[in-house]
Amino acid sequence: MKTHTPLSRLAFGPGALVGSGSRMLPEEVAVALSFNGSTQAVMMATPADLEDFAYGFALTEGLAKPDEILSVEVVDTSKGIDVQIWVTPQAEARLAKRRRTMAGPVGCGLCGIDSLEEAMRELPAVTADFQMTPAHVRAAIASLPGAQPLHDATRAVHAAGFWNGALLAVREDVGRHNALDKLVGAVRGGMVRAGEVRAGEVRASTHPTGAVLITSRVSIDMVQKVAALGAPVLIAVSAPTVRAVSMADAAGITLIALARPDRFEVFTHESRLSGGLSSGDIHVA
């Protein structure tokens, strides 16, 4: 299925028509995530990397671990796409206790959560020993724009990337949460689809030890997803919320935000930064 389509439009400048033609816009379709035959969620998403989406969503929502997923089948329908996920009896029992239906607009990250306890759930501790220098942080965030072909074409999607000395995987979507879920699925179980991810190359590692990069703000649900992956560093181009900082601190995640190729701000667990901070960096204690 296409990820973007050219549509005609008129372009206006100060007080006048300056041109006509077409502009590439991203596709946005209803994607149902069905577990063992029952729909668990319906999200508006970009129709790409949907197997990764299935694995990442299952993990970050606490529904199933990668080794509990038996198969994933992506089925086109007249109304959208049904991603059919089949899981083990153990995961099915967990789903039965937590069955919920989510209608997921792309701007919503906690859609369908039915209790305050679940929304503010305690996160697993992230203890991975991973070090970055300030130069690494700047290089990581500088590498992301060159790996966003859908954004280049449309200027209307988010991206999430995984960096460990190099940019190993990137996923894009109209929804920031969807992009991150797709990335989590891409690095599931320590398997990273490397470099030019469309080539399908896979590198194995014991744990997904590295930095998650996102092109959006940092809200609590984004921190929850990174904690579920177990990645020790989260780097964002925009700012975090107060509660997101608190959650990252409690989970042991190094949170770096407002990141640019020449500067960034560190909010939690700065001990993972080695080599010192130069005058070009801003360190927020």
Secondary structure as GFF3:
##gff-version 3
##sequence-region A 1 285
A	DSSP	beta_strand	4	13	.	.	.	ID=ss1
A	DSSP	beta_strand	16	26	.	.	.	ID=ss2
A	DSSP	beta_strand	29	35	.	.	.	ID=ss3
A	DSSP	beta_strand	38	45	.	.	.	ID=ss4
A	DSSP	alpha_helix	50	60	.	.	.	ID=ss5
A	DSSP	three_ten_helix	66	68	.	.	.	ID=ss6
A	DSSP	beta_strand	69	76	.	.	.	ID=ss7
A	DSSP	beta_strand	81	87	.	.	.	ID=ss8
A	DSSP	alpha_helix	89	97	.	.	.	ID=ss9
A	DSSP	beta_strand	102	104	.	.	.	ID=ss10
A	DSSP	alpha_helix	116	119	.	.	.	ID=ss11
A	DSSP	alpha_helix	134	143	.	.	.	ID=ss12
A	DSSP	three_ten_helix	145	147	.	.	.	ID=ss13
A	DSSP	alpha_helix	149	154	.	.	.	ID=ss14
A	DSSP	beta_strand	158	163	.	.	.	ID=ss15
A	DSSP	beta_strand	167	173	.	.	.	ID=ss16
A	DSSP	alpha_helix	176	186	.	.	.	ID=ss17
A	DSSP	three_ten_helix	188	190	.	.	.	ID=ss18
A	DSSP	beta_strand	191	193	.	.	.	ID=ss19
A	DSSP	three_ten_helix	197	199	.	.	.	ID=ss20
A	DSSP	beta_strand	202	204	.	.	.	ID=ss21
A	DSSP	beta_strand	211	214	.	.	.	ID=ss22
A	DSSP	alpha_helix	220	229	.	.	.	ID=ss23
A	DSSP	beta_strand	233	236	.	.	.	ID=ss24
A	DSSP	alpha_helix	242	251	.	.	.	ID=ss25
A	DSSP	beta_strand	254	260	.	.	.	ID=ss26
A	DSSP	beta_strand	263	266	.	.	.	ID=ss27
A	DSSP	three_ten_helix	270	272	.	.	.	ID=ss28
A	DSSP	beta_strand	282	283	.	.	.	ID=ss29
###
